Structures are given as C-alpha cells and as structure tokens.
C-alpha cells in the first residue's frame, strides 16, 4: 500500500498523509496536473471525481464533484495558492453547493502537497491539511476525511 502514515496533530490543527510510489516525481506530479488522471484518484474508491474546471496556476480554480454509488453527488473546490511544479502545490480546499460555489457555512482548509525523491529513486508525497480551528478539524474528521483521502491516495499505485 502506498500510504505509509497518517498523522493528526490537534495542537497544530493539521492532518498529514505520507505516501511513497515507485515512480518519478514527474509521473506523480502529472496525476495532479492532468485533470483526467486526477479524476481517477481524487475521490474515494466508491466516489469517483469529475473535474469541472481545472486551472492549476496561482490564483486558479478547480471545481469538481464526486458521484457516489447511489448517484448522490458531493461537490468541492480549490483556490490555488502556490505552484512550484513538479515539487509543490498549495491550495485552499472546501466543500461546494450544488452549483459548485463554496458553501459559506462550511470551513475551508489549506492543503500543502510536497513531492520529493526517495533514496530508491521513487517519490514521497506529503499532503498536509491545515484546519482553521479545532472545531473545523473535528467536523472534517467526523465527515470521514481521513478515510476518504487515504482511500483516494491509495488508488494512485494503480495509475502509475
């Protein structure tokens, strides 16, 4: 399995996922950069994603929805803050309403993605989510965020 650790730090308001892949940094970066590849792993296994907009440049927006096994949809959005291809990506991540607009009553978090080379020539991917408050962290975790992102990231091996 590609996920090697999930660490939650309530004091720092972070959850960090570390994963390793036997592929180059460029190959792993491409899974973020190509919206058709991102669709194949960004949602949990039973909730595949559909990217509506995908502008992975600073100031850019990504809008998507995930479709569940019963046809139910959950929408999300990113506001891209920083891109240093192929090593770093930072974005604000939140839940969207049915029209794809950010839900004002739901907190957003900051996601940092860092790709680095492993000693064996593969790639380590670190995804750190920083929550705006302890209540927001508890809310996201109670909604299954840890299981969802772990399941999502675990699908990457099959694409590489």
Secondary structure, DSSP 8 states (H G I E B T S, - for coil): --EEEEEEETTTTEEEEEEEESS-HHHHHHHHH-HHHHTTTSS-TTSEEEEEEE--STT-EEEEEEE-TTS-EEEEEEEEEEEETTTEEEEEEEEE-TTS-B-TTS--EEEEEEEEE-TTS-EEEEEEEEESSHHHHHHHHHTTHHHHHHHHHHTHHHH-
